[in-house]
């Protein structure tokens, strides 16, 4: 069988690539080894964020018990787990229904879908293995989108029962009474937030530095660390994991601190969260000659060194996010069959960290701007000045907007920490992509009350026409510029 495009991998990037190819009226084969939707659905983004939503709900309810004059209710792990599985099933079923409808009806002449293990055996040939049966198909172009899996550290006794990765979490039978998390990056901190939020697990978090999330600004980290510790999380700062072993069905681990001291801890479970590795094993025959490094496939704007073979999503050395994978998948198809409207860039990717509170951002943060040696203006507004936050009875958080240090004040980036953070950044993301300044936001009429009103007030502060004046609400508002390595208040 001959195809215009063969896509190997039915996760977010592969699925998006196949759907985009249909827009060009090309004959497409989508091959998936295991579960449609990939880790983005089954044991990654969707499942973990469902855990987070349920944890946040439980935590919020616990904090409001005095209003209802009731005791703390018990939380059923089985019910929580079933709800997560239902969410995964809903999404997976929708993807399957959509795909089968296309295959059987409106796109039956263009789209084929096969379950099997695919391997590229030639520049235009893919072998599909289903059990003992082999089939070879040909394609003008091939997109590799086989995703990734949790990284294993060989020195740790990962058995997915006592010492887990994110894949093993789905098979737990109850909340552990204690858990250590190895890795204080985004995913490790998200799971620390999840398990501490349910109030059933004493969480330990190993951090080799002096603070978690080292790539984030200090004001962001301060709020996250404070909330974690208020929820009982023990953060092992400036520590190094010396050893970990399973003793009497529990996990014993030893830490060494920067002062040379050592300490041994005993917990019920361990979660290893130290990144992910690309699924590349036996993906192509050696004679195909695809270039690969430790970080993934070398590519040129999604194109590998083999001209008709492209790689997208977690196979590349770029950002491992669902939205980035979908973007790359669609972009690769546009490069193959058309001309993309714009070059693929990663500076305008909107991100969200599911912590307490949630943290959303787009563009540069202050840490990155300083690393680039940039001068900039920065305005910060606390949630306590926003009516919607006051109405929600949760004023923890802030909005921070960075612009160029000139009269044009082009937007460099924004960070929102607090309720509705992810819903508040998209207008700014659009302006960054358009290389626009801030004046477009200054007089836009926002719904009232809404969190986005805070963004408008930030813009007005930078333009010297805000309702609240920073000098009158010090500590809640600030408007400064960072020039030659130091801050200076902006006075109008």
C-alpha positions as CSV (number, residue, x, y, z in Angstrom):
1,X,0.0,0.0,0.0
2,X,1.3,3.5,-0.9
3,X,0.6,6.6,1.1
4,X,1.4,10.3,0.8
5,X,2.2,10.3,4.6
6,X,2.8,7.7,7.2
7,X,2.5,8.9,10.8
8,X,4.0,6.6,13.5
9,X,2.4,7.3,16.9
10,X,-1.1,8.3,17.8
11,X,-0.4,10.6,20.7
12,X,-1.1,14.4,20.6
13,X,1.6,15.2,18.0
14,X,0.9,12.3,15.7
15,X,-2.8,12.6,15.9
16,X,-2.6,16.4,15.1
17,X,-0.2,15.7,12.2
18,X,-2.6,13.1,10.6
19,X,-5.6,15.5,11.0
20,X,-3.7,18.4,9.4
21,X,-2.6,16.2,6.5
22,X,-6.3,15.5,5.7
23,X,-6.8,19.2,5.2
24,X,-4.4,18.9,2.3
25,X,-6.4,16.0,0.9
26,X,-3.5,13.6,1.3
27,X,-3.7,9.9,1.8
28,X,-2.6,9.2,5.3
29,X,-1.8,6.2,7.5
30,X,-1.7,6.6,11.2
31,X,-0.1,3.8,13.2
32,X,-0.4,3.4,17.0
33,X,1.4,0.7,19.0
34,X,-0.7,0.8,22.1
35,X,-3.3,3.4,23.2
36,X,-4.6,6.2,21.1
37,X,-3.9,9.5,22.7
38,X,-0.5,8.5,24.1
39,X,0.8,9.6,27.4
40,X,-0.9,12.9,27.0
41,X,-4.1,11.1,27.9
42,X,-3.4,7.8,29.6
43,X,-0.7,8.5,32.2
44,X,0.4,12.0,31.6
45,X,-1.2,15.4,31.2
46,X,-4.9,14.5,31.4
47,X,-4.7,12.0,34.2
48,X,-2.3,14.0,36.4
49,X,-4.4,17.2,35.9
50,X,-7.5,15.3,36.8
51,X,-5.8,14.1,40.0
52,X,-4.8,17.8,40.6
53,X,-8.4,19.1,40.1
54,X,-9.8,16.5,42.5
55,X,-7.0,17.3,45.0
56,X,-7.7,21.0,44.8
57,X,-11.4,20.4,45.3
58,X,-10.6,18.3,48.4
59,X,-8.2,20.8,49.8
60,X,-10.6,23.7,49.3
61,X,-13.4,21.8,51.0
62,X,-11.3,21.0,54.0
63,X,-10.4,24.6,54.4
64,X,-14.1,25.6,54.4
65,X,-15.4,23.0,56.9
66,X,-16.0,25.7,59.6
67,X,-18.7,27.2,57.4
68,X,-20.6,24.0,57.4
69,X,-19.9,22.9,61.0
70,X,-18.9,19.4,60.0
71,X,-16.1,17.0,60.7
72,X,-13.4,16.3,58.0
73,X,-14.9,13.6,55.8
74,X,-12.9,10.6,54.7
75,X,-11.7,10.6,51.1
76,X,-12.1,7.3,49.1
77,X,-9.0,6.6,47.1
78,X,-11.0,4.2,45.0
79,X,-13.6,6.8,44.1
80,X,-10.9,9.4,43.2
81,X,-9.1,6.8,41.1
82,X,-12.3,5.9,39.3
83,X,-13.0,9.5,38.5
84,X,-9.5,9.9,37.0
85,X,-10.0,6.7,34.9
86,X,-13.4,8.0,33.8
87,X,-11.8,11.2,32.6
88,X,-9.1,9.3,30.7
89,X,-11.8,7.0,29.2
90,X,-13.9,10.0,28.1
91,X,-11.0,11.6,26.2
92,X,-9.7,8.3,24.7
93,X,-13.2,7.3,23.6
94,X,-13.8,10.6,21.9
95,X,-10.5,10.4,20.0
96,X,-11.4,6.8,18.9
97,X,-14.9,7.8,17.9
98,X,-13.7,10.7,15.9
99,X,-11.0,8.7,14.1
100,X,-13.3,5.8,13.3
101,X,-16.0,8.1,11.9
102,X,-13.4,9.7,9.6
103,X,-12.0,6.3,8.5
104,X,-15.5,4.8,7.9
105,X,-17.3,7.7,6.3
106,X,-16.2,11.2,5.2
107,X,-12.4,10.5,4.8
108,X,-12.5,6.8,4.1
109,X,-10.6,7.3,0.8
110,X,-7.8,9.3,2.6
111,X,-7.3,8.0,6.1
112,X,-6.3,4.5,7.4
113,X,-5.6,3.6,11.0
114,X,-3.6,0.5,12.1
115,X,-2.7,-0.9,15.5
116,X,0.7,-2.4,15.6
117,X,4.4,-1.9,16.2
118,X,6.0,0.2,13.4
119,X,9.6,0.3,12.3
120,X,11.1,2.3,9.5
121,X,13.1,-0.2,7.3
122,X,13.8,2.2,4.4
123,X,13.6,5.8,3.5
124,X,10.1,5.3,2.2
125,X,9.2,1.9,3.8
126,X,7.6,1.1,7.2
127,X,7.1,-2.4,8.6
128,X,4.1,-3.0,10.8
129,X,4.2,-5.9,13.2
130,X,0.9,-7.3,14.7
131,X,1.7,-10.4,16.7
132,X,3.6,-12.7,14.3
133,X,2.1,-11.0,11.2
134,X,4.2,-8.4,9.3
135,X,3.1,-5.9,6.7
136,X,5.2,-3.4,4.8
137,X,3.7,-0.1,3.6
138,X,5.3,2.7,1.6
139,X,5.0,6.4,2.0
140,X,6.4,9.5,0.3
141,X,6.9,11.1,3.7
142,X,7.1,9.7,7.3
143,X,6.5,11.5,10.6
144,X,7.9,10.0,13.7
145,X,5.8,10.8,16.8
146,X,6.3,7.9,19.2
147,X,6.4,10.1,22.4
148,X,8.3,9.4,25.6
149,X,8.2,7.5,28.9
150,X,9.4,8.3,32.4
151,X,13.1,8.3,32.9
152,X,14.5,5.5,35.0
153,X,17.5,6.0,37.2
154,X,19.4,2.7,37.2
155,X,20.6,3.1,40.8
156,X,17.1,3.3,42.2
157,X,15.0,0.2,42.7
158,X,12.0,1.2,40.6
159,X,9.5,-1.6,40.7
160,X,6.3,0.5,40.1
161,X,5.0,-0.9,43.4
162,X,7.1,0.7,46.1
163,X,9.3,3.0,44.0
164,X,7.1,4.4,41.3
165,X,7.1,6.6,38.2
166,X,4.1,8.5,37.0
167,X,3.0,5.2,35.3
168,X,2.8,3.3,38.6
169,X,0.6,5.9,40.3
170,X,-2.4,4.8,38.3
171,X,-2.2,1.3,39.8
172,X,-1.9,2.3,43.5
173,X,-4.7,0.9,45.8
174,X,-4.8,3.6,48.4
175,X,-3.2,6.9,49.5
176,X,0.2,6.2,51.0
177,X,0.7,7.5,54.5
178,X,4.0,8.9,53.4
179,X,5.8,9.4,50.1
180,X,9.2,10.9,48.9
181,X,9.4,12.5,45.5
182,X,12.7,12.5,43.8
183,X,12.9,15.6,41.6
184,X,11.7,19.1,42.4
185,X,11.0,20.2,38.8
186,X,7.5,20.9,37.5
187,X,6.1,17.4,37.5
188,X,7.6,16.5,40.9
189,X,6.2,19.7,42.4
190,X,2.8,19.0,40.8
191,X,2.6,15.6,42.4
192,X,3.7,17.0,45.7
193,X,0.8,19.4,45.4
194,X,-1.6,16.7,44.5
195,X,-0.8,14.2,47.3
196,X,-0.4,16.8,50.0
197,X,-3.7,18.4,48.8
198,X,-5.7,15.3,49.7
199,X,-4.5,15.5,53.2
200,X,-3.8,11.8,53.5
201,X,-0.1,11.7,52.6
202,X,3.0,13.2,54.3
203,X,5.1,14.2,51.3
204,X,8.9,14.6,51.2
205,X,10.4,16.4,48.3
206,X,14.1,16.1,47.5
207,X,15.6,19.3,46.0
208,X,19.3,19.4,45.2
209,X,19.3,23.2,45.1
210,X,18.3,25.8,47.8
211,X,14.9,26.2,46.3
212,X,12.4,24.3,44.1
213,X,11.8,25.3,40.5
214,X,15.2,26.9,39.9
215,X,14.1,28.3,36.5
216,X,11.3,30.3,38.1
217,X,11.4,33.8,39.6
218,X,11.9,33.9,43.4
219,X,8.5,35.6,44.0
220,X,6.7,32.7,42.3
221,X,8.7,30.1,44.2
222,X,8.1,31.8,47.6
223,X,4.3,31.3,47.3
224,X,4.6,27.7,46.0
225,X,7.0,26.7,48.7
226,X,5.0,28.3,51.5
227,X,1.8,26.6,50.4
228,X,3.5,23.2,50.2
229,X,5.0,23.5,53.6
230,X,1.7,24.7,55.0
231,X,0.2,21.5,53.6
232,X,2.8,19.5,55.5
233,X,5.4,18.9,52.7
234,X,8.9,18.4,53.9
235,X,11.3,20.0,51.4
236,X,14.8,18.5,51.6
237,X,16.7,21.6,50.3
238,X,20.4,21.4,49.2
239,X,20.3,17.6,49.4
240,X,21.7,14.7,47.4
241,X,20.1,11.3,47.3
242,X,22.8,8.8,48.4
243,X,20.9,5.6,48.3
244,X,17.4,4.2,48.2
245,X,16.3,0.6,49.0
246,X,13.1,-1.3,49.8
247,X,13.0,-2.6,53.3
248,X,10.1,-4.6,54.7
249,X,7.8,-3.3,52.0
250,X,8.7,0.3,52.7
251,X,11.2,2.7,51.1
252,X,14.3,3.7,53.0
253,X,16.5,6.5,51.6
254,X,19.6,8.4,52.7
255,X,20.4,12.1,51.9
256,X,23.6,14.0,52.1
257,X,23.4,17.7,52.6
258,X,25.8,20.4,51.4
259,X,27.3,20.7,54.9
260,X,28.4,17.0,54.7
261,X,25.8,15.7,57.1
262,X,23.7,12.6,56.3
263,X,20.2,11.5,57.3
264,X,18.1,8.4,56.7
265,X,14.3,8.5,56.2
266,X,11.6,5.8,55.9
267,X,8.4,6.2,53.9
268,X,5.7,4.0,52.4
269,X,6.3,5.0,48.7
270,X,8.7,6.8,46.5
271,X,7.9,8.6,43.3
272,X,10.7,9.2,40.8
273,X,10.1,12.3,38.7
274,X,13.3,13.1,36.8
275,X,12.1,13.8,33.3
276,X,11.2,11.6,30.4
277,X,13.1,9.8,27.6
278,X,12.1,9.5,24.0
279,X,10.7,6.2,22.7
280,X,13.3,5.5,20.0
281,X,14.3,1.9,20.6
282,X,14.1,-0.2,17.4
283,X,12.2,2.6,15.6
284,X,14.2,2.4,12.5
285,X,16.8,0.2,10.7
286,X,20.4,1.3,11.1
287,X,20.7,1.7,7.3
288,X,18.0,4.5,7.3
289,X,20.7,6.7,9.0
290,X,18.6,9.0,11.1
291,X,20.9,11.2,13.3
292,X,20.3,10.9,17.1
293,X,21.9,12.3,20.2
294,X,21.3,11.7,24.0
295,X,18.5,14.3,24.0
296,X,16.6,12.9,21.0
297,X,16.5,13.2,17.2
298,X,18.5,16.0,15.7
299,X,16.1,18.0,13.5
300,X,16.0,21.1,11.3
301,X,12.6,22.7,11.9
302,X,11.0,19.2,12.5
303,X,12.9,17.7,9.5
304,X,15.5,15.0,10.3
305,X,18.7,14.6,8.3
306,X,16.8,12.2,6.1
307,X,14.9,14.6,3.8
308,X,11.5,12.9,3.8
309,X,11.4,11.8,7.4
310,X,10.3,14.3,10.1
311,X,10.3,14.0,13.9
312,X,7.9,15.8,16.3
313,X,6.8,15.9,19.9
314,X,8.9,14.3,22.6
315,X,11.4,12.8,20.1
316,X,13.0,16.1,19.6
317,X,15.2,18.1,22.0
318,X,12.6,20.9,22.4
319,X,9.9,21.4,25.0
320,X,8.0,18.2,26.0
321,X,4.4,19.6,26.2
322,X,1.2,18.5,24.6
323,X,0.5,21.8,23.0
324,X,4.0,22.0,21.6
325,X,3.8,18.5,20.3
326,X,0.5,19.3,18.5
327,X,2.1,22.5,17.1
328,X,5.1,20.6,15.8
329,X,2.9,17.9,14.2
330,X,0.8,20.4,12.4
331,X,3.8,22.4,11.4
332,X,5.7,19.4,9.9
333,X,2.7,18.6,7.7
334,X,2.5,22.2,6.5
335,X,6.2,22.1,5.7
336,X,5.7,18.9,3.7
337,X,2.6,19.7,1.7
338,X,2.4,23.5,1.8
339,X,4.0,26.6,3.2
340,X,3.6,27.5,6.9
341,X,2.2,30.9,7.6
342,X,5.0,31.5,10.0
343,X,8.2,29.9,11.3
344,X,8.0,27.5,14.2
345,X,9.0,29.5,17.4
346,X,9.0,28.4,21.0
347,X,9.2,31.8,22.6
348,X,5.4,32.3,22.6
349,X,4.4,29.0,24.2
350,X,1.8,29.4,26.9
351,X,2.5,27.2,29.9
352,X,0.7,26.3,33.1
353,X,2.0,24.6,36.2
354,X,-0.6,22.8,38.3
355,X,0.6,23.8,41.7
356,X,-1.0,25.6,44.7
357,X,-1.9,28.1,43.4
358,X,-1.7,27.5,39.7
359,X,1.0,29.3,37.7
360,X,0.6,30.3,34.1
361,X,3.0,32.1,31.9
362,X,4.0,33.2,28.4
363,X,7.2,34.6,27.0
364,X,10.1,35.5,29.3
365,X,10.2,35.6,33.0
366,X,12.6,37.9,35.0
367,X,15.1,35.1,35.5
368,X,15.3,34.5,31.7
369,X,15.5,38.2,30.9
370,X,18.4,38.7,33.3
371,X,20.2,35.7,31.9
372,X,19.9,37.3,28.4
373,X,21.4,40.5,29.8
374,X,18.2,42.5,29.0
375,X,17.0,45.7,30.4
376,X,13.2,45.8,31.0
377,X,10.3,47.3,32.8
378,X,8.2,45.2,35.1
379,X,4.9,45.8,36.9
380,X,3.5,43.6,39.6
381,X,-0.1,43.6,40.9
382,X,-1.3,41.4,43.8
383,X,-4.6,39.6,43.7
384,X,-5.7,41.4,46.8
385,X,-6.4,44.5,44.5
386,X,-8.6,42.5,42.1
387,X,-12.4,42.3,42.9
388,X,-12.9,38.9,41.5
389,X,-10.2,37.4,43.7
390,X,-11.7,39.1,46.7
391,X,-15.1,37.7,45.8
392,X,-13.6,34.2,45.5
393,X,-12.2,34.7,49.0
394,X,-8.8,33.8,47.8
395,X,-6.4,36.7,47.2
396,X,-3.2,34.8,47.1
397,X,-1.3,35.4,44.0
398,X,-0.1,38.2,41.6
399,X,0.2,39.3,38.0
400,X,3.6,40.3,36.6
401,X,4.1,41.9,33.2
402,X,7.5,42.4,31.5
403,X,8.0,44.9,28.7
404,X,10.9,46.4,26.8
405,X,12.7,49.3,28.5
406,X,11.8,51.9,25.9
407,X,8.8,53.9,24.8
408,X,7.5,51.1,22.6
409,X,7.1,48.8,25.6
410,X,6.8,45.7,23.6
411,X,5.6,42.8,25.7
412,X,8.3,40.4,26.7
413,X,6.3,38.1,28.9
414,X,3.8,37.7,31.7
415,X,3.4,35.4,34.7
416,X,0.1,34.9,36.6
417,X,0.1,33.1,39.9
418,X,-3.4,32.4,41.4
419,X,-6.9,31.4,40.6
420,X,-7.9,31.5,36.9
421,X,-4.2,32.0,36.0
422,X,-4.4,29.9,32.8
423,X,-7.5,31.8,31.6
424,X,-5.7,35.2,32.0
425,X,-2.7,35.0,29.7
426,X,-4.0,34.3,26.2
427,X,-4.6,37.9,25.2
428,X,-1.0,38.8,26.1
429,X,0.2,35.7,24.2
430,X,-1.5,37.0,21.1
431,X,0.1,40.4,21.4
432,X,3.5,38.8,21.9
433,X,3.1,36.8,18.7
434,X,2.0,40.0,16.9
435,X,5.1,41.9,18.3
436,X,2.7,44.5,19.7
437,X,3.1,46.9,22.5
438,X,0.8,47.3,25.5
439,X,-1.5,50.1,24.4
440,X,-4.0,47.6,22.9
441,X,-4.7,46.3,26.4
442,X,-5.0,49.6,28.1
443,X,-8.6,50.6,27.2
444,X,-10.0,47.2,26.3
445,X,-13.3,46.7,28.2
446,X,-13.0,43.6,30.4
447,X,-15.9,41.8,32.1
448,X,-16.4,42.8,35.7
449,X,-15.4,41.3,38.0
450,X,-12.7,39.2,36.3
451,X,-9.1,38.4,37.0
452,X,-8.1,39.9,33.6
453,X,-9.0,43.4,35.0
454,X,-5.7,43.0,36.9
455,X,-3.8,42.7,33.6
456,X,-5.4,45.9,32.4
457,X,-4.4,47.7,35.6
458,X,-0.8,46.5,35.1
459,X,-0.8,48.0,31.6
460,X,-2.2,51.3,32.9
461,X,0.5,51.4,35.5
462,X,3.2,51.1,32.9
463,X,1.5,53.9,30.9
464,X,1.2,56.2,34.0
465,X,-2.6,56.2,34.1
466,X,-3.7,53.5,36.5
467,X,-6.6,53.7,38.9
468,X,-4.4,52.5,41.8
469,X,-1.1,54.3,42.3
470,X,1.9,52.1,43.2
471,X,3.2,54.7,45.7
472,X,-0.1,54.6,47.7
473,X,-0.3,50.7,47.8
474,X,3.3,49.7,48.3
475,X,3.7,46.0,48.8
476,X,0.6,45.3,46.7
477,X,1.7,47.2,43.5
478,X,5.0,47.9,42.0
479,X,6.2,49.5,38.8
480,X,10.0,49.3,38.2
481,X,12.6,49.1,35.6
482,X,15.7,46.8,35.6
483,X,18.7,48.6,34.0
484,X,22.3,47.7,34.2
485,X,21.7,45.0,36.9
486,X,19.6,47.0,39.4
487,X,16.0,48.0,40.0
488,X,14.6,51.5,40.0
489,X,11.1,52.6,40.7
490,X,9.2,54.2,37.8
491,X,7.8,57.6,38.9
492,X,5.3,59.4,36.7
